[in-house]
Amino acid sequence: ASIFAVLCNSLPDEVVPRVRAALDAIPVFRQDGSVADLRSYVFEHMSERDRGSVLRRIQIACRAPDRLRQGFVVLSDVDDTLLPGHDVLQVAGSDRSWHLDGRLYPGASRTHLELRAGLREDYGGDYSVLLTARPPAFVRGLTKKLRRIIGVSNPRMAILPGQGGTVKVTFNLMRVLRGDYSKIGQAKLQRMLEYSLLFPDYQGRFVFIGDDGQADAEVAEQMLGLTHSSLTANLGSKAGGAPMVAFVAVHAVQQGEGFAVA
């Protein structure tokens, strides 16, 4: 990990954004099925000192896009957001209003394309980010299932998984079966925080698309309160307190009344 930190700090400024995008958007999977990417490397395998060094280098080298340029960084849940979750116990999701054969909801891929609007096209191709509760070992199949989102000629997608480890996965499953999604929500928010630190130049351009199950609505509300200064205070950032997230969209699949996000 220290070698990566040294390499990152030795790269010219104009190269850093391209290397960052390549490590983030081209899924590489370990033998256990988990994704080996920029986020996992920086936040799970680096010392605090090396992590801080890499994040500061990103802040310096990666400049924000022109204010007139359109587009957002799209973070999206999977089950009951892009397509219905269809396990028997309805752990992944409970929506039964659409086909359960792997077909995406109508307009899902087009929504991602229009929202992204080519914002990150200059760095090897634009892409979406999956923010899912699925454990790391269960995300590999998403690259085949979501080809319409990933693309065919130049497949690109970042994946931010849920908590891993047999014990954590087992306890989370038990909580979900009791209707307790709190740990899943905490994990999603943590992944969003980490991703924001890796891409501080897109302040105000993050959007989150989820559903009103598995704590997405609660997480979405917390995301709206995130600011760049609150995230990077420990890095000595002088950035202002502008919001990191532009807006959230919540797919209503639960029965009930009221608004999901105030």
Buried (B, 14 or more C-beta within 10 A) or exposed (E): BEEBBEEBBEBEEEEBBEBBBEBBBBBEBEEEEBBBBBBBBBBEEBEEEBBBBBBBBBBEBBEEBEEEEEBBBBBBBBBBBBBBBBEEEBBBBBBEEBEEEEEBBEEBBEBBBEBBBEBBEEBBBBBBBBBBBBBBBBBBEBBEBBBBBBBEEEBBBBBBBBBBEEEBBEEBEEBBEEEEBEBBBBBBBBBBBBBBBBBBBBBBBBBBBBBBBBBBBBBBBBBBEBBBBEBBEEBEBEBEEEBBBBBBBBBBBEEEEEEBBE
